[in-house]
Amino acid sequence: MPDWQRLVRRRLSGLTLNAAERDEVQAELATHLEESCEVFRAEGLPEYEAVQRTLSQVADWKDLQRKIDSARIGKDTMTNRVTQLWLPGLLTFALSMGLLELVQKFGPRPIILNLDQGTPVLMFYSSWLLILPLAGALGAYLSKRAGGSVRMVLASSIFPRPAIRGCVLDCHSRGFSDRP
């Protein structure tokens, strides 16, 4: 039979509680695991299998530690909207702008659309457009990992689009794209 107290202390050593609370939580969890193992043994399971089933009750020790800290502190540090939309979305936007900068400096020349061989009307960075889905996929992954709904995942993956569109429409409304 394993030493449940020592196992729980080792696995939950990073709790950010004061010493008394940490000891209380670790003792409570160790007692629960020991009782659970005894129940499995009483059902006729061999000791090794009883221990394995008991340990399988805690799938992710880091996640359990995070939940205990959050429950004891009494509040989450960030709201769902921040973790599911704003952080992934802003990361997607920053990554897409960083990739655009790299493509402008080191990538192939853009496709330029001129109407009258004067000032360029549109410049297409095709290599940047091909890389953008990777930035969107990263934002979607982070949003999904934070528990975001399908709507939040989609919004964080296309987060740069409204900002870029706003810049283009702003330039157009100021007359930068008008022909003389």
Stockholm file with secondary structure:
# STOCKHOLM 1.0

chainA/1-180         MPDWQRLVRRRLSGLTLNAAERDEVQAELATHLEESCEVFRAEGLPEYEAVQRTLSQVADWKDLQRKIDSARIGKDTMTNRVTQLWLPGLLTFALSMGLLELVQKFGPRPIILNLDQGTPVLMFYSSWLLILPLAGALGAYLSKRAGGSVRMVLASSIFPRPAIRGCVLDCHSRGFSDRP
#=GR chainA/1-180 SS CCCHHHHHHHHTTTCCSCHHHHHHHHHHHHHHHHHHHHHHHHTTCCHHHHHHHHHTTCSCHHHHHHHHHHHHHCSCSSCHHIIIIIHHHHHHHHHHHHHHHHHHHHSCCCEEECSSSSSCSEEECHHHHHHHHHHHHHHHHHHHHTTCCHHHHHHHHTTHHHHHHHHHHHHHHTTTTCCC
#=GC SS_cons         CCCHHHHHHHHTTTCCSCHHHHHHHHHHHHHHHHHHHHHHHHTTCCHHHHHHHHHTTCSCHHHHHHHHHHHHHCSCSSCHHIIIIIHHHHHHHHHHHHHHHHHHHHSCCCEEECSSSSSCSEEECHHHHHHHHHHHHHHHHHHHHTTCCHHHHHHHHTTHHHHHHHHHHHHHHTTTTCCC
//
